[in-house]
Amino acid sequence: MLAQATGRIREIEQQMVGGLSDTQRQELWDLLTACIEGIK
């Protein structure tokens, strides 16, 4: 499940290249990490 979610985020990132600033990308990963920590 975790690998699936991570892979999906990477896919979205690839599609959004140029559309996401470093700050937004970091925020996205922070959100993902928070979700993962909540699931554990």
Secondary structure as UniProt FT lines:
FT   HELIX           2..15
FT   TURN            16..19
FT   HELIX           22..39
//
